[in-house]
Amino acid sequence: MPLAAPARDLSYAIERATLDNGLRVLVLPDSTSPVIAVAVYYDVGMRSEPEGRTGFAHLFEHLMFQGSDNVGKTEHFTYVQGAGGYLNGSTHVDYTNYYEVLPSSATELAIFLEADRMRSIALSQDNLDNQVAVVQNEIRVNVQNRPYGGFPWLTMPPLLFDSFANSHDGYGSFVDLEAATIGDASSFFKRYYAPGNAVLTIAGDVDPKQVMAWVKQHFGDIPGRKVAKPPRFSEPPLTSERRGVVEDALAPSPALAMAWRTPDPAKLTNYLPYVVLAEVLTDGDSSRLQERLVLQDRIVTFLQGYVGVMGDPIDARDPTPFFLVVHYPAEVTADTIIGAIDEEIERLASDGITEEEVQRTVARMVSRYLREVDPVLGRATHASVFEQQRGRAELLNELPGLLAAVTPKQVMAAAATLGRDNRAVQELRPTGGRS
Amino acid sequence: MNAAFPPLGKQRTPKLPTVSDTVLDNGLRVLAVRRPGVPLVELRLRIPLATPVGKGGETHVARASVLSETLLSGTTERDASQIAATLQSLGAQLNATTDADRLGFGASVLASGLGGMLELLAEVLTSATFPKREVEGARDRLVQHIAIARSSPSVIAQEALLARMFAGHPYALEIPSVESVTDVRASHLRALHKNRAVPAGSILTMVGDISPAKATAQVAKAFAGWQSSYQQQPTPHVPDQPGRVALLVDRPGAVQTTIRFGGSAPDRKDPGYPATVLANLVFGGYFCSRWVANIREDKGYTYSPHSSIDHPPAGSRIVAGADVATAVTAPALLETLYELGRIASVPVTQEELDQARRYAIGTLALGTASQAGLAGLVSQLAAAELGLDYLRDYPKGLEAVTVDDVLEAGARCYAPGRLTPVLVGDRAVIEDSLRGLVPLEIA
């Protein structure tokens, strides 16, 4: 079957500068629509929070909306939404981001607002208490009060990893959240929210020269602080299989997650074959596991495979998990499913895979990626994380070509490393039957 | 420190996209917009497929649900795996969904694969085979998915709310019963597909890196074999909703109470619509709203209170909700009733109005700035018999709204007495305190 088109590199213009205080700045001009996205990526995530303070990176993200020098509590929202835009922030294992999308007339306003809270934030006990309560309700709605809540992104790390950094609950225990103090917040800010620990990206309908001038005007006087190199969180590979069970009183039927550790994502040529492999195994009715488990054996009702704790393969450092997650009816046993998955992986590792199967898998991956970077925000976020973790925002343009360069041999070799003795297998067992 | 806030610059007004609008000989309406950017095309196909009123409704919902799961399970030319592999080769994603009003397809494809995508879509529409084995598999999976959906408190609340608001109307039924799904046979699906998935009244939207004329010609060629004389019947109009007594659904041990409420809203063509949008925003439709400020940022009762206006074709509606910690259920309801009462009976400030207005106008433009966003909007507007001049006229309508208009809209749509609340939570803990605030029925 002929492919729709060979994957080709994109050609978004990227300009960069580094301010004297260490802030790295990217500008991606594009006048297609009169809109802009501004994103700030701080190089700190859940893995960097201290013991006894699980969930602190995320709690701190909430505090960044509670006011700064010139901006009152929640006024960040007032200014951005009042200018016709939307905004948010999110906390990941290796970074925390803040972004706004606005009509281009508000470009300088967005730059000013991000600079104001990078310069200093306003901390008060009332606001801290309030946001602890809000975050607890976020955890209730996303984890505690729903079936399969946190499975497997919160449940698997403690089985797959050993260090506190990699294995702890990044949403946080209620005890730790309640123990957080203003002092914790202020030292976290000082240590991690320095200009030299951030990447600022402006994408959209802007004049790059004008934008760089605004950036210098508003961010330039923020004093630089010493920034530590990003810590290494790598762990030695597993040498035997780990098994675990989580109980879920709300779930009506069982589920199963399997996870392996991928090679260090820093070396894309070693790593991308795993990203492609996840799709070969699980993307659509012609994927290996969908065909076998869902259509042929009919032992699974839903399955997915992906790389990365939170499902985005190219935004995390080492170590990073390769996940397979399945939901299945109560009358099927976990071992039946594991056996069938092992057979399929081993068949791929021994019999290989055709050029055609890899190419069509990559064709859809590329098309999905193009869809992500079509909106200015998608472009800004991808460029930011590439610059932050790899010093190469240009990967925004190069990723389609890199995916297309993955060979059948590499996918086969990657499959051969998904063994029975270097993985973690976690069953989710329904215990309540309550609905 | 008191730095000067930078003023807003001059906003460039985006040019309205040009829509090529063609009705083919078979009755299919084709909308095409050139929006280069990434080399992709977004497609949306809406086929009217209204759930019948009365006792056939439940059966229809079950069949329609299995239909959307098996449309891509085989054609006279290809089996499920070949269809899936073809989609991958084209760099395409394609999914089918059904609801009370329609069968919908959403797709995106590499621009160079558009021809192949249209051929495949036409093949599915004219020759889907619904193989017995695939239908049985999909049916069994759907039964499992329904059980999982119904274990989620937001689904429990949504189903209870729809049943309460739309009893006797197709909108009361969103998820079919397990029994009715189990009864679905491949022959039912073949008949439903052949008789009801027809071109007349259907709308295909394409947005992306295309030439509209060429793409429309490609559609005409690919879809020429899709023929039927069947004329669709629309879903009967939903009568205006009176407010109903609050319903409590027991969910023992729940750590949160899932609060939802619904009511009638004007549709996009109603002269009162822009004012209602602004009343909605000031009340609870965005982060800067009173409801968020009150029960989240002041009191910490919840993470994500939100109010919105939805536009199903047979009647627009308000849907709002917040998931609140069990222990503060009554206080959260109290504050919610207070904010609803306030938007319904006390004028908003000019500043609140202007703020909401700028948000509504600005985000409308942001929504059209991507291929996918523009495709969704063109498709939705067309289904509501609106054109892209709406993007010019609706902001004008918003500009004209006064404080009095917002008060009128608030009284019409947001007065607590006009809304129907549903609460899903731990009855043993919350019932007494709720009864002190509002009349309550127990599900």
Boltz contact constraints between the chains, C-beta under 6 A:
constraints:
  - contact:
      token1: [A, 1]
      token2: [B, 89]
      max_distance: 6.0
  - contact:
      token1: [A, 3]
      token2: [B, 89]
      max_distance: 6.0
  - contact:
      token1: [A, 4]
      token2: [B, 90]
      max_distance: 6.0
  - contact:
      token1: [A, 4]
      token2: [B, 91]
      max_distance: 6.0
  - contact:
      token1: [A, 4]
      token2: [B, 110]
      max_distance: 6.0
  - contact:
      token1: [A, 4]
      token2: [B, 112]
      max_distance: 6.0
  - contact:
      token1: [A, 4]
      token2: [B, 113]
      max_distance: 6.0
  - contact:
      token1: [A, 5]
      token2: [B, 110]
      max_distance: 6.0
  - contact:
      token1: [A, 5]
      token2: [B, 112]
      max_distance: 6.0
  - contact:
      token1: [A, 32]
      token2: [B, 37]
      max_distance: 6.0
  - contact:
      token1: [A, 33]
      token2: [B, 369]
      max_distance: 6.0
  - contact:
      token1: [A, 34]
      token2: [B, 12]
      max_distance: 6.0
  - contact:
      token1: [A, 34]
      token2: [B, 14]
      max_distance: 6.0
  - contact:
      token1: [A, 35]
      token2: [B, 366]
      max_distance: 6.0
  - contact:
      token1: [A, 35]
      token2: [B, 369]
      max_distance: 6.0
  - contact:
      token1: [A, 69]
      token2: [B, 1]
      max_distance: 6.0
  - contact:
      token1: [A, 70]
      token2: [B, 3]
      max_distance: 6.0
  - contact:
      token1: [A, 74]
      token2: [B, 297]
      max_distance: 6.0
  - contact:
      token1: [A, 77]
      token2: [B, 287]
      max_distance: 6.0
  - contact:
      token1: [A, 77]
      token2: [B, 288]
      max_distance: 6.0
  - contact:
      token1: [A, 78]
      token2: [B, 288]
      max_distance: 6.0
  - contact:
      token1: [A, 81]
      token2: [B, 286]
      max_distance: 6.0
  - contact:
      token1: [A, 81]
      token2: [B, 288]
      max_distance: 6.0
  - contact:
      token1: [A, 81]
      token2: [B, 359]
      max_distance: 6.0
  - contact:
      token1: [A, 82]
      token2: [B, 355]
      max_distance: 6.0
  - contact:
      token1: [A, 82]
      token2: [B, 358]
      max_distance: 6.0
  - contact:
      token1: [A, 84]
      token2: [B, 358]
      max_distance: 6.0
  - contact:
      token1: [A, 84]
      token2: [B, 359]
      max_distance: 6.0
  - contact:
      token1: [A, 84]
      token2: [B, 361]
      max_distance: 6.0
  - contact:
      token1: [A, 84]
      token2: [B, 362]
      max_distance: 6.0
  - contact:
      token1: [A, 85]
      token2: [B, 362]
      max_distance: 6.0
  - contact:
      token1: [A, 101]
      token2: [B, 366]
      max_distance: 6.0
  - contact:
      token1: [A, 103]
      token2: [B, 11]
      max_distance: 6.0
  - contact:
      token1: [A, 103]
      token2: [B, 362]
      max_distance: 6.0
  - contact:
      token1: [A, 105]
      token2: [B, 8]
      max_distance: 6.0
  - contact:
      token1: [A, 105]
      token2: [B, 9]
      max_distance: 6.0
  - contact:
      token1: [A, 105]
      token2: [B, 11]
      max_distance: 6.0
  - contact:
      token1: [A, 106]
      token2: [B, 8]
      max_distance: 6.0
  - contact:
      token1: [A, 108]
      token2: [B, 6]
      max_distance: 6.0
  - contact:
      token1: [A, 109]
      token2: [B, 6]
      max_distance: 6.0
  - contact:
      token1: [A, 112]
      token2: [B, 6]
      max_distance: 6.0
  - contact:
      token1: [A, 130]
      token2: [B, 300]
      max_distance: 6.0
  - contact:
      token1: [A, 133]
      token2: [B, 300]
      max_distance: 6.0
  - contact:
      token1: [A, 134]
      token2: [B, 296]
      max_distance: 6.0
  - contact:
      token1: [A, 134]
      token2: [B, 300]
      max_distance: 6.0
  - contact:
      token1: [A, 134]
      token2: [B, 303]
      max_distance: 6.0
  - contact:
      token1: [A, 137]
      token2: [B, 302]
      max_distance: 6.0
  - contact:
      token1: [A, 137]
      token2: [B, 303]
      max_distance: 6.0
  - contact:
      token1: [A, 137]
      token2: [B, 325]
      max_distance: 6.0
  - contact:
      token1: [A, 138]
      token2: [B, 303]
      max_distance: 6.0
  - contact:
      token1: [A, 140]
      token2: [B, 255]
      max_distance: 6.0
  - contact:
      token1: [A, 140]
      token2: [B, 256]
      max_distance: 6.0
  - contact:
      token1: [A, 141]
      token2: [B, 303]
      max_distance: 6.0
  - contact:
      token1: [A, 141]
      token2: [B, 323]
      max_distance: 6.0
  - contact:
      token1: [A, 144]
      token2: [B, 255]
      max_distance: 6.0
  - contact:
      token1: [A, 145]
      token2: [B, 153]
      max_distance: 6.0
  - contact:
      token1: [A, 145]
      token2: [B, 255]
      max_distance: 6.0
  - contact:
      token1: [A, 145]
      token2: [B, 256]
      max_distance: 6.0
  - contact:
      token1: [A, 146]
      token2: [B, 152]
      max_distance: 6.0
  - contact:
      token1: [A, 147]
      token2: [B, 151]
      max_distance: 6.0
  - contact:
      token1: [A, 250]
      token2: [B, 151]
      max_distance: 6.0
  - contact:
      token1: [A, 252]
      token2: [B, 147]
      max_distance: 6.0
  - contact:
      token1: [A, 252]
      token2: [B, 148]
      max_distance: 6.0
  - contact:
      token1: [A, 252]
      token2: [B, 151]
      max_distance: 6.0
  - contact:
      token1: [A, 284]
      token2: [B, 84]
      max_distance: 6.0
  - contact:
      token1: [A, 285]
      token2: [B, 80]
      max_distance: 6.0
  - contact:
      token1: [A, 285]
      token2: [B, 81]
      max_distance: 6.0
  - contact:
      token1: [A, 285]
      token2: [B, 84]
      max_distance: 6.0
  - contact:
      token1: [A, 286]
      token2: [B, 81]
      max_distance: 6.0
  - contact:
      token1: [A, 286]
      token2: [B, 84]
      max_distance: 6.0
  - contact:
      token1: [A, 286]
      token2: [B, 85]
      max_distance: 6.0
  - contact:
      token1: [A, 291]
      token2: [B, 81]
      max_distance: 6.0
  - contact:
      token1: [A, 298]
      token2: [B, 137]
      max_distance: 6.0
  - contact:
      token1: [A, 301]
      token2: [B, 141]
      max_distance: 6.0
  - contact:
      token1: [A, 301]
      token2: [B, 144]
      max_distance: 6.0
  - contact:
      token1: [A, 329]
      token2: [B, 144]
      max_distance: 6.0
  - contact:
      token1: [A, 360]
      token2: [B, 88]
      max_distance: 6.0
  - contact:
      token1: [A, 360]
      token2: [B, 89]
      max_distance: 6.0
  - contact:
      token1: [A, 363]
      token2: [B, 91]
      max_distance: 6.0
  - contact:
      token1: [A, 364]
      token2: [B, 88]
      max_distance: 6.0
  - contact:
      token1: [A, 364]
      token2: [B, 91]
      max_distance: 6.0
  - contact:
      token1: [A, 367]
      token2: [B, 91]
      max_distance: 6.0
  - contact:
      token1: [A, 367]
      token2: [B, 110]
      max_distance: 6.0
  - contact:
      token1: [A, 370]
      token2: [B, 38]
      max_distance: 6.0
  - contact:
      token1: [A, 370]
      token2: [B, 40]
      max_distance: 6.0
  - contact:
      token1: [A, 371]
      token2: [B, 108]
      max_distance: 6.0
  - contact:
      token1: [A, 374]
      token2: [B, 37]
      max_distance: 6.0
  - contact:
      token1: [A, 374]
      token2: [B, 38]
      max_distance: 6.0
  - contact:
      token1: [A, 374]
      token2: [B, 370]
      max_distance: 6.0
  - contact:
      token1: [A, 374]
      token2: [B, 371]
      max_distance: 6.0
  - contact:
      token1: [A, 375]
      token2: [B, 370]
      max_distance: 6.0
  - contact:
      token1: [A, 435]
      token2: [B, 150]
      max_distance: 6.0
  - contact:
      token1: [A, 435]
      token2: [B, 151]
      max_distance: 6.0
